[in-house]
C-alpha cells in the first residue's frame, strides 16, 4: 500500500521522462503477470483519504481494475509508433473503462483525466475516441461528433467521436481483443478484428499509456506492445 501512495505522489515527475520510439524495440508485454512493475497509479481520492484502496491489482495472473475508486494506471515509460494488443473482459456486469494513449499532463481534465486521447472500452461503445485536451480527426467528422461549433477538448465541449460499429464486442463475460495502432499522428482501432475507428492529424504523437478505473471491474490478460514502422502501417 505504501508503494501505491509513493507512485501517486511521484506521477508528476514521471511524466518528464524521454519518450521511447517503439520501432526501435522488440515486442514487449506491458504486464508481467505478477505485479504492476512498469506502471504507477494516480487516484485523486488518495490525496484526502489515506485509507483509500488501490483499484488496480493482480489476480490469478490477470491485471484487474476494480472500477472504484476512480483513477488511472499509467506506464512509467512513454511510447511512439506502436501497435498495442489488449485482451480484456467485463467479468460480472457491463460498465465503463478505457485505454488512454499519448497521455501526458496528469489530472488535466476535471481534476481526474490525464491529457490524452482515450480509446473507449465501455460495453457497447468500444472504439469511440474521447478527446482529453488532445484532438484527432476522422472521416464523417460532423456526423460522428456533432456540429463543428461544439467541438473541443475541454470541459463542456463535444469530445466524443463515435466509432464505426457497435456490433463488434463479444457477449458479457467473454474475452475481447482490442488492437490500437498509434503511428505518427494516426490512431486506428480494431475490436475483435473489425476496424472500429480510424483517426488522423492527432495533436500528439507520443506519450504514456493508461488504463482507467471508471466504475466497473475489468480483467486484462494481455497487453502486448509491438513496434510499427511508419513505412509499414496496417491497412
Residue pairs with C-beta under 8 A, 6 or more apart in sequence:
1 54
4 41
4 46
4 54
5 46
5 50
7 40
7 41
7 42
8 40
8 41
8 42
8 43
8 46
8 47
10 40
11 40
11 42
11 74
11 106
12 106
14 40
14 74
14 76
15 104
15 105
15 106
15 208
17 76
17 77
17 78
18 78
19 77
19 78
19 79
19 80
19 206
19 207
20 77
20 78
20 79
20 80
21 80
21 81
22 79
22 80
22 81
22 82
22 225
22 226
22 227
22 228
23 80
23 81
23 82
23 227
23 228
23 229
23 230
24 227
25 227
26 227
27 224
27 225
27 226
27 227
28 224
28 225
29 222
29 223
29 224
29 225
30 38
30 39
30 75
30 84
30 209
30 223
30 224
30 225
31 63
31 220
31 222
31 223
32 38
33 58
33 61
34 58
35 58
36 56
36 57
36 58
36 63
36 73
38 75
38 76
38 77
39 56
39 73
39 74
39 75
39 76
40 73
40 74
40 76
41 54
41 56
41 71
41 72
41 73
41 74
42 71
42 72
42 74
42 106
42 107
42 114
43 52
43 54
43 55
43 69
43 70
43 71
43 72
43 213
44 70
44 71
44 107
44 111
44 112
45 52
45 69
45 70
45 71
46 52
46 69
46 71
52 69
53 66
53 69
55 65
55 66
55 67
55 68
55 69
55 70
55 71
55 213
56 63
56 64
56 65
56 66
56 71
56 73
56 211
56 213
57 63
57 64
57 66
58 64
59 219
61 221
62 219
62 220
62 221
63 73
63 211
63 219
63 220
63 221
63 223
64 217
64 218
64 219
64 220
65 73
65 97
65 211
65 212
65 213
65 217
65 218
65 220
66 213
66 217
67 95
67 97
67 213
67 214
67 215
67 216
67 217
67 218
68 213
68 215
69 213
70 112
70 212
70 213
70 214
70 215
71 112
71 212
71 213
72 100
72 103
72 113
72 114
72 210
72 211
72 212
72 213
73 210
73 211
73 213
74 103
74 106
74 114
74 208
74 209
74 210
75 208
75 209
75 210
76 208
77 208
78 206
78 207
78 208
79 182
79 206
79 207
79 208
79 209
79 225
80 182
80 205
80 206
81 182
81 183
81 184
81 227
81 228
81 229
81 230
82 181
82 182
82 183
82 225
82 226
82 227
82 228
83 179
83 180
83 181
83 182
83 225
83 226
83 227
83 228
83 234
84 99
84 101
84 179
84 180
84 181
84 182
84 209
84 223
84 224
84 225
84 226
85 177
85 178
85 179
85 222
85 223
85 224
85 226
86 99
86 177
86 178
86 179
86 180
86 220
86 222
86 223
87 175
87 176
87 177
87 178
87 220
87 221
87 222
88 97
88 121
88 175
88 176
88 178
88 218
88 219
88 220
88 221
89 170
89 173
89 174
89 175
89 176
89 218
89 219
90 123
90 172
90 173
90 216
90 217
90 218
91 173
91 217
91 218
91 219
92 173
92 217
93 172
93 216
93 217
94 123
94 124
94 172
94 216
95 122
95 123
95 214
95 215
95 216
95 217
95 218
96 121
96 122
96 123
96 212
96 214
96 215
96 216
97 121
97 122
97 211
97 212
97 213
97 214
97 215
97 216
97 218
98 118
98 119
98 120
98 121
98 122
98 130
98 211
98 212
98 214
99 118
99 119
99 121
99 178
99 180
99 209
99 210
99 211
99 212
100 113
100 114
100 116
100 117
100 118
100 119
100 132
100 208
100 209
100 210
100 211
100 212
101 116
101 117
101 118
101 119
101 180
101 182
101 187
101 207
101 209
102 116
102 117
102 134
102 182
102 202
102 204
102 205
102 206
102 207
102 208
103 114
103 115
103 116
103 207
103 208
103 209
103 210
104 114
104 115
104 116
104 204
104 207
104 208
105 114
105 115
105 133
106 114
107 113
107 114
108 114
108 115
108 132
108 133
109 115
109 132
109 133
109 154
109 155
110 155
113 132
114 132
114 208
114 210
115 132
115 133
115 134
116 132
116 133
116 134
116 204
116 207
116 210
117 129
117 130
117 131
117 132
117 134
117 135
117 136
117 187
117 199
117 202
117 204
118 129
118 130
118 131
118 132
118 212
119 127
119 128
119 129
119 178
119 180
119 187
119 189
119 197
120 126
120 127
120 128
120 129
120 130
120 163
121 178
121 212
121 218
122 128
123 169
123 172
123 216
124 166
124 169
125 163
125 166
126 163
126 168
126 169
126 176
126 178
126 191
126 196
127 163
127 164
127 165
127 168
127 178
127 189
127 191
127 196
127 197
128 160
128 161
128 162
128 163
128 197
129 136
129 138
129 160
129 161
129 163
129 187
129 197
129 199
130 159
130 160
130 161
131 152
131 153
131 159
131 160
131 161
132 153
132 159
133 153
133 154
134 153
134 202
134 203
134 204
135 153
135 202
135 203
136 161
136 187
136 199
136 200
136 201
136 202
136 203
137 199
137 200
137 201
138 144
138 145
138 161
138 197
138 198
138 199
138 200
139 198
141 148
141 161
142 148
144 161
144 162
145 151
145 158
145 160
145 161
145 162
146 158
147 158
150 157
150 158
151 157
151 158
152 158
152 159
153 159
161 197
161 199
163 189
163 196
163 197
164 194
164 195
164 196
164 197
164 198
165 194
165 196
167 194
168 191
168 192
168 193
168 194
168 196
169 176
169 191
169 192
170 176
170 192
175 221
176 191
176 192
177 190
177 191
177 192
177 193
178 189
178 190
178 191
179 189
179 190
180 187
180 188
180 189
181 187
181 188
181 189
181 228
181 233
181 234
182 205
183 228
183 230
183 233
184 205
184 230
185 200
185 201
185 202
185 203
185 204
185 205
186 198
186 199
186 200
186 202
186 233
187 197
187 199
187 202
188 195
188 197
188 198
188 199
188 234
189 195
189 196
189 197
189 198
190 196
209 225
211 220
228 234
